Amino acid sequence: MEIAAPDGSPPEAARLDTSGLRREYDAQTLDVTDLAPSWWEQFGVWFADARPLPEPNAMALATVDPSGRPRVRTVLLKSVDVSGFVWATNYRSRKGRDLAANPEAAIVFAWHELQRQVHAEGVAERLDAAASDAIWATRPRLSQLGALASSQSEVVDSRATLDDRLARLEIEFGDGSGAPVPRPEHWGGYRLRPRSVEFWQGGRNRLHDRLRFRCVGTPGEPDGWLVERLQP
């Protein structure tokens, strides 16, 4: 039997050591003079560079539950503009319940191939019904039915239960030649209205370039944001 170390750490056989996995970041640098006038324009520039990558719109979304425990998961960005970052989900999911209790949230885009990250923090708000309907309409029909079949974040006894629900919904709604699948009231869009957006470019010797747009005025105006360099 493997015995734990005196300090309580796991035995060597149970420990996964990744300390030797190191990569030097040397692709590019980032200075204030390289930035677009606003965070949303700068995000557009970087997203264009990331577009050839697999799922460049994937972003980690962090929320806090009513007990103060943080939770994070990956969602897909639907759009971004001067008002913020938009995604959609089930309002009854864990993230939906978290945001209902505490709208503070943070997101991260990690584009490892470009040695870049984008971090944003702010307050999440639900979109109105019309905006949520527009997002719902872009989903493939089977994805719409999947959203109806799943009580997101709830325990289920087996995969077969979900597959059976989807099969019944396919019969109920037909092959798509009839009426469209209605958006359920518990599904819709969110927007993160950021108060800060950080652009992170990997640098040599772990001296990364970190430039942050921080809101100090009117969020929708470029001069409402202060650009600051953060130490790595």
C-alpha positions in Angstrom: 0.0 0.0 0.0 1.3 3.4 -0.9 1.8 5.7 2.1 1.2 9.4 2.0 4.2 11.7 2.7 4.6 13.2 6.2 3.2 16.5 4.9 0.0 14.8 3.8 0.8 15.0 0.1 -0.2 12.0 -2.0 2.2 9.1 -2.6 4.5 9.5 -5.6 2.5 6.9 -7.6 -0.6 8.9 -7.3 1.0 12.3 -8.2 0.8 13.8 -11.7 3.9 16.0 -12.1 3.5 18.6 -14.9 6.3 20.9 -13.7 8.5 20.0 -16.6 5.9 21.1 -19.2 7.2 24.5 -20.1 6.9 26.5 -23.3 8.7 29.8 -24.0 6.3 32.5 -25.2 8.0 34.5 -27.9 5.5 34.9 -30.7 4.8 38.6 -30.3 4.8 41.5 -28.0 2.0 44.0 -27.1 2.4 47.6 -26.3 -0.1 50.5 -25.8 0.7 51.8 -29.3 -0.4 48.4 -30.8 -3.9 48.7 -29.4 -7.1 49.8 -31.2 -8.9 52.8 -29.8 -11.4 50.7 -27.9 -11.5 47.3 -26.2 -14.3 46.1 -28.6 -12.2 47.1 -31.7 -9.2 45.4 -30.2 -11.2 42.3 -29.5 -12.3 42.3 -33.1 -8.7 42.5 -34.3 -7.6 39.6 -32.1 -10.7 37.5 -32.9 -9.9 37.9 -36.6 -6.5 36.4 -35.9 -8.0 33.6 -33.8 -10.8 32.7 -36.3 -8.9 29.9 -38.0 -8.4 28.1 -34.7 -10.8 25.4 -33.5 -13.8 27.1 -31.8 -12.2 30.5 -31.2 -15.6 31.6 -29.7 -15.2 29.2 -26.8 -14.9 31.1 -23.5 -14.7 30.1 -19.9 -17.5 31.7 -17.9 -17.0 32.0 -14.1 -19.9 32.6 -11.7 -20.3 32.5 -7.9 -23.0 30.5 -6.3 -25.2 31.8 -3.4 -22.7 30.3 -0.9 -19.8 32.2 -2.4 -18.3 29.2 -4.1 -16.9 29.9 -7.6 -17.8 27.8 -10.6 -16.5 27.8 -14.1 -17.5 26.2 -17.4 -17.0 26.8 -21.2 -19.7 28.4 -23.2 -19.8 29.8 -26.8 -19.7 33.5 -27.6 -22.7 34.5 -29.8 -21.7 38.1 -30.5 -19.8 41.0 -29.1 -20.2 44.8 -29.5 -19.7 48.0 -27.6 -22.2 46.8 -25.0 -20.4 43.5 -24.2 -20.2 39.8 -24.7 -23.3 37.7 -25.5 -24.0 34.0 -24.9 -27.1 31.9 -24.3 -28.0 29.1 -21.9 -30.7 27.6 -19.8 -31.8 30.0 -17.1 -32.4 27.0 -14.8 -28.9 25.7 -15.1 -26.3 26.2 -12.4 -24.9 29.2 -14.1 -28.3 30.6 -14.7 -29.2 30.2 -11.0 -25.8 31.7 -10.0 -26.4 34.7 -12.2 -29.9 35.2 -10.8 -28.5 35.4 -7.3 -25.3 37.3 -8.2 -24.8 38.8 -11.6 -21.1 39.3 -11.2 -19.2 37.2 -13.7 -15.9 36.8 -15.6 -14.9 35.3 -18.9 -11.7 34.2 -20.4 -10.8 33.4 -24.1 -7.6 31.3 -24.3 -6.0 31.2 -27.7 -3.0 29.1 -26.9 -1.7 28.8 -30.4 -1.4 32.6 -30.6 -0.1 32.8 -27.0 -3.0 35.1 -26.2 -5.8 35.4 -23.7 -8.6 37.9 -23.2 -10.1 38.4 -19.8 -13.2 40.4 -19.0 -15.0 41.1 -15.7 -18.4 42.7 -15.2 -22.1 42.3 -14.6 -24.2 39.8 -16.6 -27.8 40.7 -17.6 -30.5 38.7 -19.5 -31.3 39.8 -23.0 -34.9 40.6 -23.9 -37.2 38.1 -25.5 -36.6 39.3 -29.0 -32.9 39.1 -28.8 -33.1 35.6 -27.3 -35.5 34.5 -30.0 -33.0 35.7 -32.6 -30.2 33.6 -31.0 -32.6 30.6 -30.7 -33.4 30.8 -34.4 -29.7 30.3 -35.3 -29.5 27.0 -33.5 -29.8 23.8 -35.6 -33.1 22.1 -35.2 -31.7 19.1 -33.3 -29.8 21.5 -30.9 -33.1 23.2 -30.2 -34.7 19.9 -29.4 -31.8 19.0 -27.3 -32.3 22.1 -25.2 -35.9 21.1 -24.7 -34.9 17.5 -23.8 -32.3 18.5 -21.2 -33.0 19.9 -17.7 -29.5 21.3 -17.7 -27.4 20.7 -14.6 -29.9 18.3 -13.0 -29.0 14.7 -12.2 -30.2 12.1 -14.8 -30.2 8.3 -14.4 -28.7 7.5 -17.8 -27.8 8.7 -21.3 -30.6 6.6 -22.6 -33.1 8.8 -20.8 -31.9 11.9 -22.7 -31.8 10.0 -26.0 -35.4 8.8 -25.4 -36.6 12.4 -24.6 -35.0 13.6 -27.8 -36.5 10.9 -29.9 -40.0 11.7 -28.6 -39.4 15.4 -29.4 -38.3 14.5 -32.9 -41.6 12.7 -33.4 -43.6 15.6 -31.8 -42.1 18.3 -33.9 -41.6 16.4 -37.1 -38.9 16.7 -39.6 -38.7 20.4 -39.7 -41.1 21.0 -42.5 -43.8 22.3 -40.1 -43.9 24.9 -37.5 -40.5 26.0 -36.0 -39.5 24.7 -32.5 -40.5 27.4 -30.0 -37.9 28.8 -27.7 -38.7 27.7 -24.1 -39.1 30.5 -21.6 -36.3 29.1 -19.5 -33.7 29.5 -22.3 -32.2 32.8 -23.5 -29.3 35.1 -23.9 -27.0 36.9 -21.5 -24.7 39.9 -22.0 -21.6 40.5 -19.9 -21.3 44.3 -19.6 -17.6 44.6 -18.8 -16.0 47.0 -16.4 -12.5 45.7 -17.4 -11.1 43.9 -20.5 -7.6 42.6 -20.4 -5.5 41.6 -23.4 -2.7 39.2 -22.5 0.2 38.4 -24.8 2.7 35.7 -23.7 6.2 37.0 -23.2 9.7 35.7 -22.7 10.8 34.6 -19.2 7.1 34.8 -18.2 7.2 38.6 -18.4 3.9 38.7 -20.3 2.4 41.8 -21.8 -0.9 42.6 -20.0 -2.9 45.6 -21.1 -6.2 46.3 -19.5 -9.0 48.6 -20.6 -10.7 49.8 -17.4 -14.0 51.7 -17.4 -13.7 55.1 -15.9 -16.6 56.9 -17.7 -19.2 56.2 -20.2 -18.9 52.5 -21.2 -19.9 53.0 -24.8 -17.3 55.6 -25.5 -13.6 54.9 -26.2 -12.6 57.8 -23.9 -14.6 56.2 -21.1 -11.8 53.6 -20.7 -8.4 53.9 -19.2 -5.6 51.7 -20.6 -3.3 50.3 -18.0 -0.3 48.0 -18.1 -0.4 45.2 -15.5 2.7 43.4 -14.2 2.8 39.7 -15.1 
